[in-house]
Amino acid sequence: MLHLDTAHARRFLVRRHLLAPARALPATAEGVMQVVDTFGSLQFDPLDVPGAKNHDLVLHARLAGYRRELLDGLLYAENGDDRRLFEAYNKSLNILPVSELPLHRIAWSPSDTPRSREILAQHEKLVAGIVERLGREGPLAADAFDRTEKVEDYWGTTTSLSRRLLDALFVTGRIGIHRRTGGRRFYHLMERLFSTAILSRKVDDEEAQLHRLLSRHRGVGLMGEGGSGELVIRTGKTADRKRRVATLIDRGLLVPVTVEGVKGTRHVLASERTHLDATKLGKKLRAKPTVTFLAPLDPLMWDRRLVRDLFGFDYVWEVYTPVEKRAFGYYVLPMLFGDRLVGRIEPRFDKKTKRLLFAAAWTEQGFDLDEAHFSSSFRAAVVAYAEHVGATDVRFGRGKIAAALAKTTR
């Protein structure tokens, strides 16, 4: 078993998360695939208050000059053979490699989708009509179907029955997302989106479960056997995970490690031993430290307890927290500088005026804004972010820290 001190573990995580330095990969299809292949998935979230959605922010932090059209081209290519990514449920709604689709088919299994299968069985005639129309007319959005009958959706709110059935067909793998236009999903039959070869390939359920658990380790990079509910969801009970982790170790895919200040055994991917060696005690990050603003659901932030123990950074995404209970703001991004999380920033983007407002900012206790390289690195991060969201006007809100940060961009 390997042992890492706290500083080594931080350097390792930042490097293996492709952030040492930030925005260093090429903005190409291969660059996007390198990020997805490293983490196993990108977490999808529809909110775009800061000017970009979570998955695009993840890619922006790693690809120089990234534009969302790059990802869309891999997700929604008209030619199915050019689709290298697809959407399905894993940790949540995730963007996954098509090459791994057979291993992710377990997400469509009866054990994973009981509620969706129940409503589909209750409305077989309507379901048959939806499938027939998709086969005959091609990709359709929910508003192409009758929306008069209402039902309760997954979250206890009201939606149309047709939308609920489309969602159930998607969750069970009978239809997929052909494209997204604005907030609308256009669905199509899976056999029209992907090759027969990839759809017909069967994988043993246990192998699929092992792959699912491994995909969480790929995301975190230094994961234990357990974790928060959202981190280990659909990976089995504690005993199941313990047994599967042992199998992954036996197969030479995971290496157990202990980390200073972190309880329990953690694991690194065996394929990433080179990152451990490159960041071992006594070695510093080679490049000048960069600043980047991390997405709330960036893989580096998945294991909040690990982030707290290693970086001394306690982060909660407060988008679902009542206003009066928020410690910071609605959509606040962690700010990474080198191998430290040094603050938080709240960007808001107005699509009509193209104005990017950094409404507020906070620094961690003890961090000095005058530290070497921070000012130039922060300015570069702001410029890159503004270009990514398409801002023509950048402003900072009120407050001592926001005002000080504004000065660094002049």
C-alpha positions as CSV (number, residue, x, y, z in Angstrom):
1,M,0.0,0.0,0.0
2,L,1.3,3.4,-0.9
3,H,1.2,6.5,1.4
4,L,0.8,10.0,0.3
5,D,1.3,13.2,2.3
6,T,-1.3,15.9,1.9
7,A,0.7,18.1,-0.4
8,H,1.6,15.2,-2.7
9,A,-2.1,14.1,-2.8
10,R,-3.1,17.6,-3.9
11,R,-0.4,17.8,-6.6
12,F,-1.4,14.4,-7.8
13,L,-5.1,15.2,-8.0
14,V,-4.6,18.5,-9.8
15,R,-2.3,16.9,-12.4
16,R,-4.5,13.8,-13.0
17,H,-7.5,16.1,-13.3
18,L,-5.7,17.8,-16.2
19,L,-5.5,21.1,-14.4
20,A,-1.7,21.5,-14.1
21,P,-1.8,23.8,-15.9
22,A,-5.4,24.6,-16.7
23,R,-6.6,25.1,-20.3
24,A,-3.6,23.3,-21.7
25,L,-5.2,20.7,-23.9
26,P,-6.1,21.5,-27.5
27,A,-9.6,22.5,-28.3
28,T,-10.2,19.6,-30.6
29,A,-12.5,16.5,-30.7
30,E,-9.5,14.5,-29.4
31,G,-9.0,17.0,-26.6
32,V,-12.7,16.5,-25.6
33,M,-12.3,12.7,-25.8
34,Q,-9.2,12.8,-23.6
35,V,-11.1,14.6,-20.9
36,V,-14.1,12.2,-21.1
37,D,-11.9,9.1,-21.3
38,T,-9.9,10.3,-18.2
39,F,-13.0,10.9,-16.1
40,G,-15.3,8.2,-17.6
41,S,-18.1,10.8,-17.8
42,L,-19.1,14.4,-17.7
43,Q,-22.0,15.3,-15.5
44,F,-24.8,17.1,-17.4
45,D,-26.8,19.9,-15.8
46,P,-29.1,22.3,-17.7
47,L,-28.5,25.5,-15.7
48,D,-26.4,28.1,-17.5
49,V,-26.6,31.1,-15.2
50,P,-22.8,31.7,-15.4
51,G,-23.0,31.7,-19.2
52,A,-22.2,27.9,-19.7
53,K,-23.5,24.6,-18.5
54,N,-21.6,22.4,-16.1
55,H,-20.2,20.0,-18.6
56,D,-19.0,22.9,-20.8
57,L,-17.3,24.5,-17.8
58,V,-15.5,21.3,-17.1
59,L,-14.2,21.2,-20.7
60,H,-13.4,25.0,-20.7
61,A,-11.2,24.5,-17.6
62,R,-9.0,22.0,-19.5
63,L,-9.2,23.0,-23.2
64,A,-7.6,26.2,-24.5
65,G,-10.3,28.1,-26.5
66,Y,-13.0,25.4,-26.0
67,R,-16.4,26.0,-27.7
68,R,-19.5,24.0,-27.0
69,E,-19.9,23.1,-30.6
70,L,-17.0,20.7,-30.2
71,L,-18.9,18.6,-27.7
72,D,-22.2,18.9,-29.6
73,G,-20.5,17.6,-32.7
74,L,-19.4,14.4,-30.8
75,L,-22.8,14.0,-29.1
76,Y,-25.2,14.9,-31.9
77,A,-23.4,14.1,-35.2
78,E,-26.0,13.4,-37.9
79,N,-23.9,10.4,-39.1
80,G,-24.2,7.8,-36.3
81,D,-20.7,6.6,-37.0
82,D,-19.4,10.0,-36.0
83,R,-21.2,10.0,-32.6
84,R,-18.5,9.3,-30.0
85,L,-20.5,10.4,-27.0
86,F,-24.1,9.7,-25.7
87,E,-26.3,10.7,-22.8
88,A,-27.5,8.2,-20.2
89,Y,-27.8,7.8,-16.4
90,N,-24.7,6.8,-14.4
91,K,-23.9,8.9,-11.4
92,S,-26.7,11.2,-12.7
93,L,-27.4,12.3,-16.2
94,N,-24.0,11.9,-17.7
95,I,-22.2,12.2,-21.0
96,L,-20.5,8.9,-21.7
97,P,-18.2,7.4,-24.4
98,V,-20.1,5.4,-27.1
99,S,-17.3,2.9,-27.0
100,E,-18.4,2.0,-23.5
101,L,-22.1,1.9,-24.3
102,P,-22.5,-1.9,-23.8
103,L,-21.0,-1.6,-20.3
104,H,-23.5,1.2,-19.5
105,R,-26.5,-0.7,-20.7
106,I,-27.1,-1.8,-17.1
107,A,-28.5,1.7,-16.5
108,W,-31.5,0.6,-18.6
109,S,-32.0,-2.6,-16.7
110,P,-35.3,-3.4,-14.8
111,S,-33.5,-3.1,-11.4
112,D,-32.4,0.5,-12.3
113,T,-35.6,1.7,-13.9
114,P,-38.6,0.2,-12.1
115,R,-40.8,3.3,-12.0
116,S,-40.2,4.0,-15.7
117,R,-41.0,0.5,-16.7
118,E,-44.2,0.7,-14.6
119,I,-45.6,3.7,-16.4
120,L,-44.6,2.3,-19.8
121,A,-46.5,-0.8,-19.0
122,Q,-49.6,1.2,-17.9
123,H,-49.7,3.0,-21.3
124,E,-48.6,0.5,-23.8
125,K,-50.9,1.8,-26.6
126,L,-49.6,5.4,-26.2
127,V,-46.0,4.1,-26.0
128,A,-46.5,2.1,-29.3
129,G,-47.8,5.3,-30.9
130,I,-44.7,7.3,-29.8
131,V,-42.3,4.7,-31.1
132,E,-44.2,4.4,-34.4
133,R,-44.1,8.2,-35.0
134,L,-40.4,8.4,-34.2
135,G,-39.7,5.6,-36.7
136,R,-41.9,7.2,-39.3
137,E,-41.1,10.9,-38.8
138,G,-37.6,11.0,-37.4
139,P,-36.4,13.0,-34.4
140,L,-39.2,14.7,-32.4
141,A,-39.4,16.9,-29.3
142,A,-41.9,16.4,-26.5
143,D,-44.0,19.3,-27.8
144,A,-44.7,17.3,-31.0
145,F,-47.0,15.1,-28.9
146,D,-50.4,15.7,-27.2
147,R,-49.8,17.4,-23.9
148,T,-53.3,17.6,-22.5
149,E,-53.1,14.7,-20.0
150,K,-51.0,15.5,-17.0
151,V,-49.1,13.2,-14.6
152,E,-46.6,13.6,-11.8
153,D,-42.9,13.4,-12.8
154,Y,-39.9,12.0,-10.9
155,W,-39.7,15.1,-8.7
156,G,-43.3,15.4,-7.7
157,T,-44.2,18.2,-10.1
158,T,-46.7,18.1,-12.9
159,T,-45.8,17.3,-16.5
160,S,-47.6,16.0,-19.6
161,L,-48.1,12.3,-19.9
162,S,-46.4,12.3,-23.3
163,R,-43.3,14.0,-21.9
164,R,-43.2,11.5,-19.0
165,L,-43.4,8.6,-21.4
166,L,-40.6,10.0,-23.6
167,D,-38.5,10.3,-20.5
168,A,-39.3,6.8,-19.5
169,L,-38.4,5.5,-22.9
170,F,-35.1,7.4,-22.7
171,V,-34.3,6.1,-19.2
172,T,-34.9,2.5,-20.3
173,G,-32.8,2.9,-23.4
174,R,-35.4,2.5,-26.0
175,I,-34.9,6.0,-27.4
176,G,-32.0,8.4,-27.2
177,I,-31.3,12.1,-27.5
178,H,-30.7,13.0,-31.1
179,R,-29.9,16.7,-30.4
180,R,-30.7,19.5,-28.0
181,T,-32.0,22.9,-29.2
182,G,-32.1,25.4,-26.5
183,G,-33.9,23.6,-23.7
184,R,-35.6,21.1,-26.0
185,R,-34.6,17.5,-26.3
186,F,-35.2,15.8,-29.7
187,Y,-35.5,12.1,-29.3
188,H,-35.0,9.3,-31.8
189,L,-35.0,5.5,-31.8
190,M,-31.7,4.0,-30.5
191,E,-31.3,1.9,-33.6
192,R,-31.3,5.1,-35.7
193,L,-28.6,6.7,-33.5
194,F,-26.1,3.9,-33.0
195,S,-24.8,0.9,-35.0
196,T,-26.3,-2.6,-34.6
197,A,-22.8,-3.8,-33.5
198,I,-22.6,-1.5,-30.5
199,L,-26.3,-2.0,-29.5
200,S,-26.2,-5.8,-29.8
201,R,-23.1,-6.3,-27.8
202,K,-24.0,-7.9,-24.4
203,V,-22.0,-7.6,-21.2
204,D,-22.4,-9.6,-18.0
205,D,-24.2,-7.7,-15.3
206,E,-21.3,-8.0,-12.8
207,E,-18.8,-6.7,-15.4
208,A,-21.1,-3.8,-16.0
209,Q,-21.3,-3.1,-12.3
210,L,-17.6,-3.3,-12.0
211,H,-17.2,-0.8,-14.8
212,R,-19.8,1.5,-13.2
213,L,-17.8,1.6,-10.0
214,L,-14.6,2.0,-11.8
215,S,-16.1,5.0,-13.6
216,R,-16.6,6.7,-10.3
217,H,-12.9,6.1,-9.4
218,R,-12.0,7.6,-12.8
219,G,-14.0,10.7,-11.9
220,V,-12.7,11.2,-8.4
221,G,-9.1,10.0,-8.9
222,L,-8.6,9.2,-5.2
223,M,-11.8,7.5,-4.1
224,G,-12.5,5.3,-1.1
225,E,-14.8,2.4,-0.9
226,G,-17.7,4.6,0.1
227,G,-18.8,8.2,0.0
228,S,-21.8,10.4,-0.2
229,G,-25.0,9.0,-1.5
230,E,-24.8,10.9,-4.8
231,L,-21.2,9.7,-5.3
232,V,-21.9,5.9,-4.9
233,I,-25.5,5.8,-6.2
234,R,-26.3,2.6,-8.2
235,T,-22.9,1.0,-7.2
236,G,-24.5,-1.5,-4.8
237,K,-24.5,-1.8,-1.0
238,T,-21.4,-1.4,1.1
239,A,-20.5,-5.1,1.0
240,D,-21.0,-5.1,-2.8
241,R,-18.6,-2.1,-3.3
242,K,-16.0,-3.7,-0.9
243,R,-16.1,-6.9,-2.9
244,R,-15.9,-5.1,-6.3
245,V,-13.1,-2.8,-5.2
246,A,-11.1,-6.0,-4.2
247,T,-11.8,-7.4,-7.7
248,L,-10.5,-4.2,-9.3
249,I,-7.4,-4.3,-7.2
250,D,-6.9,-8.0,-8.1
251,R,-7.2,-7.2,-11.7
252,G,-4.5,-4.5,-11.4
253,L,-6.9,-1.6,-12.2
254,L,-6.8,0.1,-8.7
255,V,-3.9,0.6,-6.3
256,P,-4.8,1.2,-2.6
257,V,-3.2,4.2,-0.8
258,T,-3.4,5.9,2.5
259,V,-3.4,9.7,2.6
260,E,-2.3,12.0,5.4
261,G,-5.2,13.5,7.2
262,V,-7.8,11.4,5.3
263,K,-9.6,8.5,7.0
264,G,-9.7,5.1,5.5
265,T,-8.1,3.6,2.4
266,R,-8.2,5.4,-0.9
267,H,-7.5,4.1,-4.4
268,V,-5.7,5.5,-7.5
269,L,-6.0,4.1,-11.0
270,A,-3.0,1.9,-11.7
271,S,-2.7,3.6,-15.1
272,E,-2.0,6.9,-13.2
273,R,1.0,5.8,-11.3
274,T,3.0,8.1,-13.6
275,H,1.2,11.0,-12.1
276,L,2.1,9.9,-8.6
277,D,5.7,9.7,-9.6
278,A,5.7,13.0,-11.3
279,T,4.2,14.8,-8.2
280,K,6.1,12.9,-5.5
281,L,7.5,14.6,-2.4
282,G,10.1,17.3,-3.4
283,K,8.7,17.9,-6.9
284,K,6.7,21.0,-7.6
285,L,4.2,21.6,-10.5
286,R,6.5,22.5,-13.4
287,A,4.4,25.1,-15.0
288,K,3.5,28.5,-13.5
289,P,0.4,28.1,-11.4
290,T,-2.8,28.9,-13.3
291,V,-6.2,30.1,-12.1
292,T,-9.3,28.5,-13.2
293,F,-13.0,28.6,-12.2
294,L,-14.3,25.1,-11.5
295,A,-17.8,23.9,-12.4
296,P,-19.9,22.9,-9.3
297,L,-20.0,19.3,-10.6
298,D,-16.5,19.2,-11.8
299,P,-15.0,15.7,-11.1
300,L,-12.4,17.3,-8.8
301,M,-15.4,18.5,-6.6
302,W,-17.3,15.2,-6.6
303,D,-16.0,13.9,-3.3
304,R,-16.6,17.0,-1.1
305,R,-15.2,15.3,2.0
306,L,-11.9,14.6,0.2
307,V,-11.8,18.2,-1.0
308,R,-12.4,19.4,2.6
309,D,-9.7,17.1,4.0
310,L,-7.0,17.7,1.4
311,F,-7.6,21.3,0.3
312,G,-9.2,22.7,3.5
313,F,-12.1,23.9,1.3
314,D,-15.7,23.3,2.4
315,Y,-17.9,23.6,-0.6
316,V,-21.6,23.3,-1.1
317,W,-23.3,24.1,-4.4
318,E,-26.1,26.4,-3.0
319,V,-28.2,26.5,-6.1
320,Y,-30.9,24.5,-4.3
321,T,-30.4,26.2,-0.9
322,P,-33.0,28.7,0.2
323,V,-31.7,32.3,-0.2
324,E,-31.8,33.0,3.5
325,K,-29.6,29.9,4.2
326,R,-26.9,30.5,1.6
327,A,-23.4,31.2,2.9
328,F,-22.3,32.5,-0.5
329,G,-24.5,32.7,-3.6
330,Y,-26.8,30.9,-6.1
331,Y,-24.2,29.7,-8.6
332,V,-20.7,30.0,-7.1
333,L,-17.6,28.5,-8.7
334,P,-14.6,27.3,-6.7
335,M,-11.4,29.1,-7.7
336,L,-8.3,26.9,-8.2
337,F,-4.8,28.5,-8.1
338,G,-2.1,25.9,-8.8
339,D,-2.8,23.1,-6.5
340,R,-4.9,25.1,-4.0
341,L,-8.5,26.1,-3.8
342,V,-8.1,29.7,-2.8
343,G,-11.6,31.2,-3.2
344,R,-15.0,31.4,-4.8
345,I,-16.5,33.6,-7.5
346,E,-20.0,34.1,-8.7
347,P,-20.2,34.8,-12.5
348,R,-23.5,35.8,-14.1
349,F,-23.9,36.2,-17.8
350,D,-26.6,38.3,-19.6
351,K,-27.2,36.7,-23.0
352,K,-29.0,39.8,-24.4
353,T,-26.4,42.4,-23.4
354,K,-23.4,40.0,-23.5
355,R,-22.4,41.3,-20.2
356,L,-20.4,39.1,-17.8
357,L,-20.7,40.2,-14.2
358,F,-18.6,38.7,-11.5
359,A,-21.2,39.6,-8.9
360,A,-19.2,38.6,-5.9
361,A,-16.0,36.9,-4.8
362,W,-14.6,35.4,-1.7
363,T,-11.1,34.2,-0.8
364,E,-10.1,31.6,1.7
365,Q,-8.8,32.7,5.0
366,G,-5.0,33.4,4.8
367,F,-4.8,33.7,1.1
368,D,-3.1,36.9,-0.2
369,L,-4.3,38.4,-3.4
370,D,-0.8,39.8,-3.9
371,E,0.8,36.4,-4.0
372,A,3.3,35.9,-6.9
373,H,1.7,34.9,-10.2
374,F,-1.9,35.2,-8.9
375,S,-2.7,38.6,-10.5
376,S,-1.6,37.6,-14.1
377,S,-3.1,34.1,-13.7
378,F,-6.4,35.5,-12.6
379,R,-6.5,38.0,-15.4
380,A,-5.8,35.2,-17.9
381,A,-8.7,33.1,-16.4
382,V,-11.1,36.0,-16.7
383,V,-10.2,36.7,-20.3
384,A,-10.5,33.0,-21.1
385,Y,-13.9,32.7,-19.4
386,A,-15.2,35.8,-21.1
387,E,-14.2,34.5,-24.5
388,H,-15.8,31.1,-23.7
389,V,-19.2,32.6,-22.8
390,G,-19.1,35.2,-25.6
391,A,-19.0,38.3,-23.3
392,T,-18.2,41.7,-24.8
393,D,-18.4,43.5,-21.5
394,V,-16.9,42.3,-18.2
395,R,-17.6,43.9,-14.8
396,F,-17.1,43.2,-11.2
397,G,-19.7,43.6,-8.4
398,R,-19.3,45.4,-5.2
399,G,-17.2,44.3,-2.2
400,K,-13.6,44.6,-1.1
401,I,-12.4,41.3,-2.7
402,A,-14.3,41.8,-6.0
403,A,-12.9,45.3,-6.2
404,A,-9.4,44.0,-5.6
405,L,-9.8,41.3,-8.2
406,A,-11.1,43.9,-10.7
407,K,-7.9,45.8,-10.4
408,T,-5.9,42.7,-11.5
409,T,-7.8,42.6,-14.8
410,R,-6.9,46.2,-15.8
